[in-house]
Amino acid sequence: MSEKEFTPAAGYAALTPLYDLSIGLLTREDIWRSALLKQVAPADADRVLDVGCGTGSLAIRIKLLSPKTEVHGIDPDSEILRRAHTKAAKKGADISFHQGFLAPKSVSELGRFTKVVSSLVFHQTPLVEKKNILNSITKILEPNGRLYVADYGLQRTALMKMLFRRTIQIIDGYDDTQPNAEGCLPKLMEEVGFINVSEVKVVPTITGSISIYVASMAG
């Protein structure tokens, strides 16, 4: 994926205004986001980056849960970031949003973080880009830093496979999404150097199952 190409959050740019509504209706958002936040457990001293932050839903929840945590979000989509700024301002959440990809230049500019989070991003990216993003995250995390991901993972049952195929794979395409459906993310995390990789929760939805993964950097 070049820095001029990305999949809009809702699959198509024209659907961006409906993104938050669709996520809320189709993914049991409160359940998996709450489970993800429980894992992240932001603390005052944390510096957290939300990769592919979209409209800022996760970043805002982190900031409201722990107001003294320094929270950043990065996303290549200028329109979705405009919405993120507006949402954060309405909630009184002081978040630094950055436009761009998590590439070598942005890694050097953003500095180091104690925790990195990402939600519903990896299933939209090509397999090689999934690994590239994870590799970039290893370079931006502090020693003993933690990664938290909520995304479509291994679709274990015939029902989840069918629902995923008829929704997400129609919207976001087969090639990018199928590796997620086959459970690629934990293996990719380990390949780039993460340790203690685990899937801590699976949330079935009408669009397929969403997994929550946690992983650590070595000290």
N, C-alpha and C positions, 0 to 999 in steps of 0.2 A: 504493500500500500504506500503510495507516494504521499508527500505532505499536501498534495492537492486533491487527494481522493479519500473519501471516508463514507461510511454508511450512516445517513442521518438516524437519529435516535429511534424514530418511529418507522424506519425502513425507507421512507420517501420524504423529501423535504416538505411536500404539500401537507403531510400528516403531522408535522411538528406541533401545531397548535393542539392536537388531540393526544399528544404523547402522555402527559400526566394522567389524563382521564382513562386512557386505554390500559396503562400499567396498573392503575388502581382497580379497574374492573376485571382484568383478565389474568392477573398474576398473584392474587392474594398478597398484595404488596405489604400490608401492615404486618402480616405474619413473618415473611422472610426478612423484611427490613428490621423488625424488632429483634429477631433472632441474630441477625448480623451485628446490630448495635450491641447486643449482649456480649458477643465475642470480642468486638473492638474495645469495649470498656474504656473510652477515652479518659485520660487523666490530665490534670492541670499542666504537667510538664511535657505532654505529648505535642509533637508536630506532625500533623496528619495530612496526607495528600489523597484526594479522590481522583482516580484516573478514569477519564471518560465521564466526567461528573454530570453531563447532561443538564437538566434544569435545576440541578443543585439539591434535589430531594434528600440524598444521603448526607451530603456535606452539611446541610442545614440542621438535620437531626443530630448530627454529631456535635455541632456548635451549641445547639440549645441544651443538649444533655450535659455538656461540659464547657461552659462559657469561657474558661481560661485556656482551653486548648487552642492552639494555633492551627487553623484549618485552611487548606488550599484546595482548589479544584482546577483541573485542566481538561480541555475539550477542544477539538478542532473546529467545531460548528459555532460560528459567530451568532447566529440567530438563537440557538439554544442557550448560549451564554448570556445573551441579553435577557432572556426569560429567567435565568438563574439569578442574575443581579437583582431583578425586580422582586423575585420571590424572597431572596435573602433580606433585602431592604425592608420588605413588609413584615418579616418575622423579627427584625432587629438583630439579625445574625451577621456578624462582622467576618466575612470570608473573602479571601483573596482568590479571584478567578483569573485563569490564564488561558489564552487562546493558543492552541497548537497541539502537536503530537508529543508523546513522551519519547523524544529522540535525543541523541547526544547533546545537542545544543541546549534544549530545555532542561536536561538533567543537570548540566553544569550551572545553569542560571538559577534553578530552583533551590539548590542546596540539598541537605540530607533531611530525612524524616524518620521518626521513630515507628510510624505505622503508615501503611499504604492500603487503601481500600479501592474496590472497583465493583460495580454492579451492572449486570446486563450489557457488558461491553464485548467480552471475548467471543461470544457466539457470533458476533457480526463481522469478525475479522478473519482473513485468510490464515491458514495454519501457520505459515512462516511468520506472519505478523503477530500471531498469538505468542510465539516464542520470543520474537524480538521485543515485544512489550514487557514480557516477564523478565527478560534479560536486562532491560533498562531499569526495571524496578529494583533488581538486585544492586544496581549501581547507585540508587538514590536512597536506599535504606541504610540506617545506622547498623553497626554490628548488633546482633540480637534483636534487630527490628522485626516487625511482623507484617505479614500480608494477609488480607481478608478479602475474599472474593465471593460474591453471590451471582450465580449465572446458571444458565441451562447446562446441566451436566449429563451424566450417564442416564439415558432413558431406559429404565430397567424392565418395564412391563409393556405388554402389547398395547395397552390402553395409552400409556404415556407416549410411546413411540408414534401411535396414530395421531394423537392430539398435537404433538410437536410437528409432525409432518404436515398436518392440515392447517396449521397456523403459522408458527415461526418460520418454518422452511419455505412457505409460500411468500412470506413478507421479506425475509432476509436472504433467501436462496439456499440451495442444498449444499454447495461446495464449502461455504464458510461454516455452516451450522452443523454439518454431519460429524466432524471430529469431536465437537462438544457432546453430541448425542451418544458417541461411542466412548465417552469418558476420558478424553485426552488431557484435560487440564492438570490433574495430579502428576502425571508422568512428565509433562512439559515443565512443571514447577521444579521437579527433582532434577531434570536435565540441565537447568540453568543454575542450579546450586542451592535451591531451598532445601531445608531439612524439616523434619517433623511435619510433613505434609499430611493433612487429614481432611476428610469430608465429615463435617460435624452435624449436618442436618440436611434432609431432603424434604422439600415442600412440593407436593403434587398440586398442579393447577390445570385449568382447562386449556393451557397452551403447552403442556409438558411439565416435567418436574424441574424445579430450581434447586440447585445444591449450594451449600455454603462450605467453602474451603478455607482452611487456615494453614499458614506455613511460616517458617522462621528463617532468618538469616543466622549463619554461624557467628559466634562471638569473636 
